[in-house]
Amino acid sequence: MKVDVRCKQCGQHARLDVGAPAAGQPLEDYLHLVRERLLHRPSFECFGGHVELRPPVPGFWEVDWGTLGDE
């Protein structure tokens, strides 16, 4: 599955691959884990190329969860 993401610093957009739930895992549970990971895992570079040393959400990524889909 992919979701649209925008960097708040440089303004670049990307379609980020967030993986897929395991067989039998509810989508809501999987997305909760993805959101938690994005809140706590430091990122060192955004897709725009500049360096950040803080978690991507809400630090510098704006995720449009309404665009979540396979394409």
C-alpha positions in Angstrom: 0.0 0.0 0.0 1.1 3.6 -0.7 0.2 7.0 0.7 0.9 10.6 -0.4 3.4 12.4 1.7 4.6 16.0 1.5 7.7 17.4 3.2 6.9 20.5 5.2 10.4 21.9 4.8 11.1 21.6 1.1 7.5 21.1 -0.2 8.3 18.0 -2.3 5.7 15.3 -2.6 6.2 11.5 -2.8 4.1 8.4 -2.8 5.5 6.4 0.1 5.2 2.6 0.4 3.9 1.7 3.8 3.8 -2.0 3.3 0.7 -4.2 3.9 -0.9 -5.9 6.8 0.0 -9.5 7.5 -2.6 -12.1 6.6 -5.5 -11.8 9.0 -4.3 -8.6 10.5 -7.0 -5.9 10.5 -6.1 -2.8 8.4 -6.8 -0.5 11.3 -4.3 -2.3 13.6 -1.7 -2.2 10.9 -2.1 1.5 10.2 -1.9 2.2 13.9 1.5 0.5 14.0 2.7 2.4 10.9 1.7 5.7 12.5 3.4 4.9 15.7 6.6 3.9 13.9 6.5 7.2 12.0 6.1 9.1 15.2 9.1 7.5 17.0 11.7 6.5 14.4 14.2 9.3 13.5 14.7 9.9 9.9 17.9 11.2 8.5 16.9 12.2 5.0 13.5 13.1 3.4 12.7 12.2 -0.1 13.5 15.8 -1.1 17.2 15.2 -0.1 17.6 17.4 2.9 18.7 16.0 6.2 16.5 15.8 9.3 17.3 14.3 12.7 13.8 13.8 14.2 10.8 11.6 13.6 9.2 12.2 10.3 5.6 12.7 11.6 4.6 15.3 12.7 8.2 16.8 12.5 8.5 17.3 8.8 6.2 15.0 6.9 2.5 15.7 6.2 0.8 12.4 5.5 -2.5 12.4 3.6 -4.0 9.1 4.9 -7.0 9.7 2.6 -4.8 8.7 -0.4 -4.0 5.3 1.0 -4.2 2.7 -1.7 -2.4 0.1 -3.8 -1.4 2.5 -6.6 
